[in-house]
Amino acid sequence: MKNRAGKDEEQTCSKSKFMKANKHKNMKRLGGKGPSPQAFANAKSTTDYYNPALIKKQREFYKNAKHVNKYKKLVKHQNNQNERPSSSTLGLVEGENEMKFENQTNGRRGNERNKGVPSLQGLYERKHQEKEKARKEKEAIIAAKKEERERAKARRNSTREKMFKRTQKGQPVMKYRIEHLLETIGASVNH
């Protein structure tokens, strides 16, 4: 009995050594312990995949931003040129000129914005019309394809029915089969 108990201890000991060795080999093979569950949960996923819609959206955004910045610089430049009043005028006249100048610049700003907005609006409308036109063309193509598919399916069904027709004794009706063979031969000769 003692021997048996000793052997059991040896077997469990060897099993645990074997399991540790396997665990160590597996860890080496898999490249270490890996991140902790907390680190794994907090890891940020990156989107490295190619998305043309996103790229197009970003390009349009930057293009619009460039137009807006250019417009702002132009307005600022014009305001700086118009702000330099002549120094030879009297104080009273200068005050009136400043008020007139402010009114003029405000009016100009409003006009420039009105000029800029319709051009952007026109651009937007043109783009919208082009998209609408492309969408309608696409829908027309899809409808034509669908109609062609339905016609082809109807033709197939009619030929299938003819091919499966049987006489009263259960023999196939050869008339339709021969017509089908003649049609296929004629089509191959014509091409």
C-alpha positions in Angstrom: 0.0 0.0 0.0 2.8 2.3 0.7 4.3 1.7 -2.7 1.0 2.5 -4.3 0.7 5.8 -2.4 4.3 6.7 -3.4 3.6 6.0 -7.0 0.5 8.1 -7.0 2.5 11.0 -5.5 5.1 10.5 -8.2 2.5 10.4 -11.0 0.8 13.6 -9.8 4.2 15.3 -9.5 5.2 14.2 -13.0 1.8 15.3 -14.3 2.2 18.7 -12.8 5.7 19.0 -14.2 4.5 17.9 -17.6 1.6 20.5 -17.4 4.0 23.3 -16.4 6.4 22.4 -19.3 3.5 22.3 -21.8 2.2 25.6 -20.4 5.6 27.1 -20.8 5.9 25.8 -24.4 2.5 27.2 -25.2 3.3 30.6 -23.8 6.5 30.7 -25.9 4.7 29.6 -29.0 1.9 32.2 -28.6 4.3 35.0 -27.9 4.1 35.6 -24.1 1.3 36.2 -21.7 -0.5 38.9 -23.7 -2.2 42.0 -22.4 -4.2 42.0 -19.2 -7.9 41.9 -19.5 -8.1 45.6 -18.5 -5.4 46.6 -21.0 -7.2 44.6 -23.7 -10.5 46.3 -22.9 -8.9 49.8 -23.0 -7.0 49.2 -26.2 -8.2 51.5 -29.0 -9.1 50.0 -32.2 -7.7 51.7 -35.3 -9.5 51.9 -38.6 -6.8 51.2 -41.1 -9.2 50.0 -43.8 -9.8 51.9 -47.0 -13.1 53.8 -47.1 -13.6 55.9 -50.2 -16.8 57.5 -49.0 -15.0 58.8 -45.9 -12.1 60.0 -47.9 -14.4 61.9 -50.3 -16.2 63.5 -47.3 -13.0 64.6 -45.8 -11.7 66.0 -49.1 -15.0 68.0 -49.5 -14.7 69.3 -45.9 -11.2 70.5 -46.4 -12.0 72.1 -49.8 -14.9 74.0 -48.2 -12.7 75.1 -45.3 -10.1 76.4 -47.8 -12.8 78.4 -49.7 -14.0 79.9 -46.4 -10.5 80.9 -45.3 -9.8 82.4 -48.6 -13.0 84.5 -48.4 -12.2 85.6 -44.9 -8.7 86.7 -45.9 -10.0 88.7 -48.9 -12.6 90.5 -46.7 -9.9 91.3 -44.0 -7.6 92.6 -46.7 -10.3 94.8 -48.2 -11.2 96.1 -44.7 -7.5 97.0 -44.0 -7.2 98.9 -47.2 -10.4 100.9 -46.6 -9.6 101.7 -42.9 -6.8 104.1 -43.7 -8.6 107.5 -43.7 -6.8 110.7 -44.8 -5.0 112.5 -41.9 -5.6 116.0 -43.4 -9.3 116.1 -42.6 -10.8 118.0 -39.6 -11.9 116.2 -36.5 -15.6 116.8 -37.2 -15.4 115.7 -40.8 -13.3 112.8 -39.7 -16.0 111.6 -37.4 -18.6 111.8 -40.1 -16.3 110.0 -42.5 -15.7 107.2 -40.0 -19.5 106.7 -39.6 -19.9 106.7 -43.4 -17.0 104.4 -43.8 -18.4 101.9 -41.2 -21.7 102.0 -43.0 -20.0 101.4 -46.3 -17.9 98.5 -45.1 -20.8 96.9 -43.4 -22.8 97.2 -46.7 -19.8 95.9 -48.7 -19.4 92.9 -46.3 -23.1 92.1 -46.7 -22.9 92.3 -50.5 -19.7 90.2 -50.6 -21.3 87.6 -48.5 -24.4 87.7 -50.6 -22.2 87.3 -53.7 -20.3 84.4 -52.1 -23.3 82.6 -50.8 -25.1 82.3 -54.1 -22.0 81.0 -55.8 -21.6 78.3 -53.2 -25.4 77.7 -53.3 -25.2 77.4 -57.1 -22.3 75.0 -56.8 -24.3 73.0 -54.3 -27.4 73.0 -56.5 -25.3 71.9 -59.5 -23.8 69.1 -57.6 -27.2 68.1 -56.2 -28.6 68.1 -59.8 -25.7 66.0 -61.0 -26.2 63.5 -58.2 -29.9 63.4 -58.9 -29.3 62.8 -62.6 -26.8 60.0 -61.9 -29.3 58.4 -59.5 -32.0 58.5 -62.1 -29.8 57.0 -64.7 -28.8 54.2 -62.3 -32.4 53.5 -61.5 -33.3 53.3 -65.2 -30.4 50.9 -65.8 -31.5 48.8 -62.8 -35.1 48.8 -64.0 -34.1 47.7 -67.6 -32.0 44.9 -66.2 -34.8 43.8 -64.0 -37.2 43.8 -66.9 -34.8 41.8 -69.0 -34.3 39.3 -66.2 -38.1 38.8 -65.9 -38.5 38.3 -69.7 -35.6 35.8 -69.7 -37.2 34.0 -66.8 -40.6 33.9 -68.6 -38.9 32.4 -71.7 -37.1 29.8 -69.6 -40.3 28.8 -67.9 -42.2 28.5 -71.2 -39.5 26.3 -72.7 -39.2 24.3 -69.6 -43.0 23.6 -69.6 -42.8 22.5 -73.3 -39.8 20.3 -72.6 -41.5 18.5 -69.7 -44.8 17.8 -71.6 -45.7 14.2 -71.9 -48.1 12.1 -74.0 -50.9 10.1 -72.4 -48.5 7.1 -72.2 -45.8 9.1 -70.4 -43.5 9.5 -73.4 -41.9 13.0 -73.9 -43.5 15.2 -76.7 -40.7 15.3 -79.3 -42.2 18.2 -81.3 -41.0 20.9 -78.8 -37.6 19.2 -78.2 -36.9 19.2 -82.0 -38.0 22.8 -82.3 -35.6 23.7 -79.4 -32.7 21.8 -81.1 -33.4 23.6 -84.4 -33.4 27.0 -82.7 -30.1 26.4 -81.0 -28.5 25.1 -84.2 -29.8 28.2 -86.1 -28.5 30.5 -83.4 -25.0 28.9 -83.5 -24.9 29.1 -87.4 -25.9 32.8 -87.3 -23.2 33.7 -84.9 
